[in-house]
Amino acid sequence: MPATLPDGEPVPADGALPESALAGLGERPFGVYVHVPFCATRCGYCDFNTYTAEELGTTPGASRASWVEGALAEIRLARRALGDADLPVTTVFVGGGTPTLLPADDLVRVVDALRAHFGFVPDAEVTTEANPESIGPEGLARLREGGFTRVSFGMQSSRPHVLDVLDRAHTPGRPAIAAAEARAAGFDHVNLDLIYGTPGESLDDWRDSVDCALDAGPDHLSAYALVVEPGTRLAARVRRGELPAPDDDDLADKYLLADELLTAAGLRWYEVSNWASDSGARCRHNLLYWTGGDWWGVGPGAHSHVGGTRWWNVKHPAAWASHLAAGRSPAHAREVLDDDTRRVERVLLELRLDGGLDSGVLDPAGRAAASGAAAGGLLEPAALAAGRAVLTRRGRLLADAVVRDLLG
């Protein structure tokens, strides 16, 4: 995992936000991200802010048993910092790490606290990530009873040799069983996460993974290209020549195959790496990120954004817990985004969506680049003529390059 956090300006001990952030609060959707930093084992490709029990040892405040008290304290701090604005929660996303290593009752306590302090909109989306091996029918039933509406299982691959390279602990076939258990528990929305481009994964391996995921009957599927992150075990193996780095042509072939298979099965792309059966199955929490909404990040290393102010918590669970136990904000630092930075981020994120980007956000050079991208088959010409920059299928493969061109 990264050793340092970004620099920024100090955050007041009480977590108070600048007036610019509080202006218009409640007029934009408000979500909450909850970070559970615990994993049973560390996957070789992962650089997230996660810790195994062995890494944490007996450090005070860092245990799974004490995490929930810190989360509840940060929720109380968030309510104070955000003032009296009517701010019902539209989405909650509990991620990690492996949230379902905690008792389901602990996760429900967090949801209950958010409901008590903020209220929920009537159709609030409440998601938890899960390792397929980390939860069963009883835990899923408790989560559903406690207000969770959506579960996202980390499947990654159906092939044992691919899972071995990724250091994934679950057994092939278990994700489909877990998805069925979630349906039986009353979850209408079930996602499976896949990764493509792992060293040693053939095109047939990837086809089997997508087919197995579809056979599980999810209404949402995410497929991400493997990124070799610095500092991970996978990066060290690639550097030593034990494994080849992912190949761009191979990644493109696998993306196109996934899009073909998912589309044929009735799942339509709505973001470059995400497909859903209909609009109701889309992950509304992620859409909140991608469209510039407000969210508070609870937990060690969690990031937040409210009204153009962004901040990030200290990373280590013990440091996070000690700040909160002392009545202080656990934020490490923050930044107030200027108009140009917000425009750049809007282009970067909204262009990845199926609805695209309002081309009026672009400067003259960017609009000229958009016309060139449409002529080159990367943006939809009809959409651009109507004032929207929308990626074509080929454009999705080159989304990062298109963004760079539009921003000049």
C-alpha positions in Angstrom: 0.0 0.0 0.0 1.2 3.6 -0.5 3.4 4.8 2.3 2.3 8.4 2.3 -0.8 10.5 2.1 -1.0 13.6 -0.2 -0.1 16.9 1.3 -2.7 19.5 1.9 -3.9 22.2 4.3 -4.6 21.4 7.9 -8.1 20.4 9.0 -9.6 22.0 12.1 -9.7 19.6 15.1 -13.5 19.7 15.1 -13.6 18.9 11.4 -15.3 22.2 10.5 -15.7 22.8 6.8 -15.2 26.1 5.0 -18.3 28.2 4.2 -17.8 27.5 0.5 -18.3 23.8 1.1 -21.5 24.3 3.2 -23.1 26.6 0.6 -25.8 24.6 -1.2 -25.5 21.7 1.2 -28.6 19.5 0.8 -29.2 20.6 -2.7 -26.8 18.0 -4.0 -27.1 14.2 -3.4 -25.3 13.1 -0.2 -23.7 9.7 0.2 -21.5 8.0 2.8 -18.6 5.8 2.1 -17.5 3.5 5.0 -14.1 2.0 4.9 -13.5 -1.3 6.7 -9.7 -1.9 6.5 -9.5 -5.6 7.4 -8.6 -8.5 5.2 -8.0 -12.2 6.0 -5.0 -12.2 3.6 -3.4 -9.6 1.4 -4.0 -10.1 -2.3 -0.8 -9.7 -4.3 -2.2 -7.0 -6.6 -3.9 -4.9 -4.0 -2.6 -1.5 -2.8 -5.7 -0.4 -0.9 -5.5 0.7 2.7 -6.0 -2.7 4.2 -4.5 -4.8 7.0 -4.4 -8.4 8.1 -4.8 -9.4 11.8 -1.1 -10.3 11.8 -0.1 -6.8 10.5 -2.2 -5.0 13.2 -1.3 -7.3 16.1 -2.7 -6.0 19.3 -2.4 -2.3 18.6 -5.0 -0.5 20.7 -7.9 0.8 18.6 -6.9 -1.2 15.6 -8.8 -4.4 16.2 -11.9 -5.6 14.3 -13.8 -5.5 17.6 -13.1 -1.8 18.3 -13.6 -0.5 14.7 -17.3 0.0 15.0 -17.0 2.4 17.9 -14.7 4.5 15.8 -17.1 4.5 12.9 -20.0 5.6 15.2 -17.8 8.4 16.6 -16.9 9.7 13.1 -20.6 9.7 12.1 -21.4 11.9 15.1 -18.5 14.2 14.2 -19.8 14.3 10.6 -23.2 15.4 11.7 -21.7 18.2 13.8 -19.4 19.4 11.1 -22.2 19.5 8.5 -24.5 21.6 10.7 -28.2 21.6 10.8 -28.8 21.2 7.0 -31.5 18.6 6.1 -29.2 16.1 4.6 -30.8 12.7 4.0 -28.5 10.0 2.9 -29.1 8.8 -0.7 -26.4 6.1 -0.8 -24.1 4.2 1.5 -21.2 2.1 0.3 -19.3 -0.1 2.8 -16.0 -1.1 1.2 -12.6 -2.3 2.1 -10.9 -4.4 2.8 -13.5 -7.1 3.4 -16.4 -5.6 5.4 -18.0 -8.9 5.9 -15.2 -10.1 8.1 -17.0 -8.1 10.7 -20.2 -9.4 12.3 -23.2 -8.4 10.3 -24.6 -6.7 13.4 -21.7 -4.3 13.4 -22.3 -3.2 9.9 -26.0 -2.8 10.7 -25.1 -0.6 13.7 -23.3 1.8 11.3 -26.3 1.9 9.0 -28.6 2.5 12.0 -26.4 5.4 13.2 -26.4 7.0 9.8 -30.2 6.8 9.7 -30.5 8.2 13.2 -28.2 11.2 12.6 -29.0 12.0 9.0 -32.1 10.2 7.8 -32.4 8.3 4.6 -34.2 9.1 1.4 -37.1 6.5 0.9 -35.2 4.5 -1.8 -31.7 4.8 -0.3 -29.1 2.4 -1.8 -27.0 0.6 0.9 -24.2 -1.6 -0.5 -21.6 -3.7 1.1 -18.6 -5.4 -0.6 -18.0 -9.0 0.4 -15.5 -11.8 -0.3 -17.6 -14.8 -1.3 -16.0 -16.9 1.4 -16.6 -14.3 4.2 -20.4 -14.5 4.5 -23.1 -17.0 4.2 -26.9 -17.2 4.3 -27.4 -16.1 7.9 -25.1 -13.1 7.6 -26.7 -12.0 4.3 -30.2 -12.3 5.8 -29.1 -10.1 8.8 -27.7 -7.5 6.4 -30.8 -7.4 4.4 -33.0 -7.2 7.5 -30.8 -4.4 8.7 -31.4 -2.2 5.6 -28.7 -3.3 3.1 -30.1 -3.3 -0.4 -27.1 -4.3 -2.5 -24.1 -6.6 -2.2 -21.0 -6.7 -4.4 -18.9 -9.9 -4.4 -15.3 -9.9 -5.4 -15.1 -12.8 -7.9 -12.2 -11.7 -10.1 -11.9 -15.0 -12.0 -13.3 -18.5 -12.4 -10.0 -20.1 -13.1 -7.9 -21.5 -10.2 -4.5 -20.6 -11.8 -5.6 -17.0 -12.3 -6.8 -16.7 -8.8 -3.5 -18.1 -7.6 -1.6 -15.4 -9.4 -3.8 -12.8 -7.8 -3.5 -14.4 -4.3 -7.2 -14.7 -4.1 -8.4 -17.0 -1.3 -11.9 -18.0 -2.5 -12.7 -21.2 -4.3 -14.0 -21.2 -7.9 -17.8 -21.6 -8.0 -18.3 -20.0 -4.6 -19.2 -16.6 -6.0 -22.2 -18.1 -7.9 -23.3 -19.8 -4.7 -22.9 -16.6 -2.7 -24.9 -14.6 -5.3 -27.7 -17.2 -5.0 -27.6 -16.9 -1.2 -27.9 -13.1 -1.5 -31.0 -13.5 -3.8 -32.5 -15.9 -1.3 -31.9 -13.4 1.5 -33.9 -10.8 -0.4 -31.3 -8.8 -2.2 -32.6 -7.5 -5.5 -29.2 -6.1 -6.5 -26.1 -8.3 -6.7 -22.9 -7.3 -8.4 -19.8 -9.4 -9.3 -16.4 -7.9 -9.7 -14.0 -9.3 -12.4 -10.4 -8.5 -13.2 -8.9 -9.2 -16.7 -5.4 -9.2 -17.9 -3.8 -11.3 -15.1 -0.5 -12.9 -16.3 -1.2 -16.3 -17.6 -4.9 -15.7 -18.3 -5.8 -16.7 -21.8 -8.7 -15.3 -23.8 -10.6 -18.6 -23.1 -9.9 -18.3 -19.4 -11.5 -14.8 -19.5 -14.5 -16.0 -21.5 -15.1 -18.7 -18.9 -14.9 -16.1 -16.1 -17.5 -13.9 -17.8 -19.7 -16.8 -18.6 -19.6 -18.1 -15.1 -20.4 -14.6 -13.7 -23.4 -14.4 -16.0 -24.6 -17.8 -15.0 -24.7 -16.5 -11.4 -27.5 -14.1 -12.5 -26.2 -10.8 -11.3 -28.0 -7.6 -12.3 -24.7 -5.7 -12.3 -21.1 -6.6 -13.3 -17.9 -4.7 -13.1 -14.8 -5.7 -15.1 -11.5 -3.9 -14.5 -8.2 -4.2 -16.3 -5.4 -5.4 -14.0 -3.1 -2.6 -12.9 0.3 -3.5 -11.5 0.5 -1.1 -8.6 3.9 0.0 -7.3 4.8 -1.5 -3.9 2.6 -4.7 -4.3 3.8 -8.3 -4.4 2.6 -8.5 -8.0 4.7 -5.5 -9.0 7.8 -7.2 -7.4 7.2 -10.4 -9.3 6.8 -8.5 -12.6 10.0 -6.5 -11.8 11.9 -9.7 -11.1 10.7 -11.2 -14.4 8.7 -14.0 -12.8 5.6 -12.7 -14.5 5.0 -10.7 -17.6 3.4 -7.2 -17.4 -0.2 -7.0 -18.7 -0.3 -6.5 -22.5 -2.4 -3.6 -23.9 -3.6 -5.5 -26.9 -4.6 -8.4 -24.7 -6.5 -6.1 -22.4 -8.3 -4.5 -25.3 -9.3 -7.9 -26.7 -10.7 -9.0 -23.3 -12.6 -5.8 -22.8 -14.3 -6.1 -26.2 -15.1 -9.8 -25.5 -16.6 -8.8 -22.1 -18.7 -6.1 -23.7 -19.9 -8.5 -26.4 -20.9 -11.2 -23.9 -22.5 -8.9 -21.4 -24.5 -7.0 -24.0 -25.8 -10.2 -25.4 -26.9 -11.2 -21.9 -28.9 -8.0 -21.5 -26.4 -6.0 -19.4 -25.7 -2.6 -20.9 -22.6 -0.5 -20.2 -23.2 2.7 -18.3 -19.6 3.5 -17.3 -16.5 2.2 -19.0 -16.0 -0.6 -16.5 -19.6 -1.2 -15.4 -22.6 -2.9 -16.9 -26.2 -3.2 -15.5 -29.4 -4.9 -16.5 -31.4 -1.6 -16.3 -31.2 1.8 -14.8 -32.4 0.6 -11.4 -29.5 -1.8 -11.2 -26.8 0.9 -11.7 -24.6 1.6 -8.7 -26.0 5.0 -7.6 -23.2 5.5 -5.1 -20.6 5.3 -7.8 -22.7 7.6 -10.0 -22.7 10.1 -7.1 -18.8 10.1 -7.3 -18.8 10.3 -11.0 -21.2 13.3 -11.2 -19.7 15.4 -8.5 -22.0 14.8 -5.6 -21.2 15.2 -1.9 -20.0 12.3 0.3 -18.4 11.8 3.7 -15.8 9.0 4.0 -15.9 7.2 7.4 -12.9 5.1 8.4 -9.1 4.9 8.2 -7.8 6.4 5.0 -11.3 7.3 3.7 -11.6 10.3 1.4 -14.5 12.8 1.4 -15.8 15.5 -0.8 -18.3 18.2 0.1 -19.0 21.3 -2.0 -15.6 21.4 -3.7 -13.6 20.6 -0.5 -11.8 17.3 -0.4 -10.1 15.7 2.6 -8.6 12.4 3.6 -8.3 10.5 6.9 -5.2 9.2 8.5 -4.5 5.7 7.2 -3.6 3.5 10.1 -6.6 2.2 12.1 -4.9 2.9 15.4 -4.2 6.5 14.5 -7.7 7.0 13.2 -9.2 5.5 16.4 -7.0 7.6 18.7 -8.0 10.8 17.0 -11.7 10.0 17.4 -11.3 8.8 21.0 -9.7 12.2 21.8 -12.7 14.0 20.2 -10.6 15.2 17.2 -11.2 14.9 13.5 -9.3 11.9 12.0 -8.6 13.9 8.8 -4.9 14.1 7.7 -5.3 17.1 5.4 -7.7 18.7 2.9 -7.8 20.8 -0.3 -10.3 23.3 -1.6 -10.6 22.6 -5.3 -10.4 25.6 -7.7 -12.7 26.0 -10.6 -10.2 24.6 -13.1 -9.5 21.5 -11.1 -13.2 20.8 -10.8 -13.6 21.2 -14.5 -10.8 18.8 -15.2 -12.2 16.2 -12.9 -15.7 16.6 -14.4 -14.2 15.9 -17.9 -12.2 13.0 -16.5 -15.2 11.3 -14.8 -18.3 12.2 -16.8 -16.8 11.3 -20.1 -16.6 7.7 -18.9 -20.4 7.6 -18.5 -22.9 6.4 -21.2 -24.6 9.9 -21.1 -21.2 11.5 -21.7 -20.2 15.1 -21.0 -21.8 18.4 -21.8 -19.4 19.7 -24.5 -20.0 23.2 -23.2 -17.6 22.3 -20.3 -14.7 22.2 -22.8 -12.7 25.2 -23.8 -12.3 26.0 -27.6 -9.3 23.8 -28.0 -11.2 21.0 -26.3 -14.2 21.4 -28.5 -11.9 21.2 -31.5 -10.3 18.1 -30.1 -13.8 16.6 -29.6 -14.6 17.2 -33.3 -11.4 15.4 -34.2 -12.2 12.5 -31.9 -15.6 12.2 -33.5 -14.1 12.1 -36.9 -11.6 9.5 -35.7 -14.4 7.2 -34.4 -13.8 7.8 -30.7 -16.9 10.0 -29.9 -20.4 9.6 -31.2 -20.9 12.3 -34.0 -24.7 12.6 -33.5 -24.3 13.1 -29.8 -21.6 15.7 -30.2 -23.8 17.6 -32.7 -26.4 17.6 -29.9 -23.9 19.0 -27.4 -22.7 15.8 -25.7 -19.3 14.1 -25.9 -20.1 10.4 -25.7 -17.5 7.6 -26.2 -18.0 5.1 -28.9 -17.1 1.4 -28.2 -13.6 2.0 -29.6 -13.4 5.3 -27.7 -14.0 3.4 -24.4 -10.8 1.5 -25.1 -8.9 4.8 -25.4 -10.8 6.8 -22.8 -7.8 8.1 -21.0 -6.2 9.3 -24.3 -9.5 11.0 -25.3 -9.6 12.8 -21.9 -6.0 14.0 -22.4 -6.9 15.4 -25.9 -10.0 17.1 -24.7 -8.1 18.8 -21.9 -5.2 19.7 -24.1 
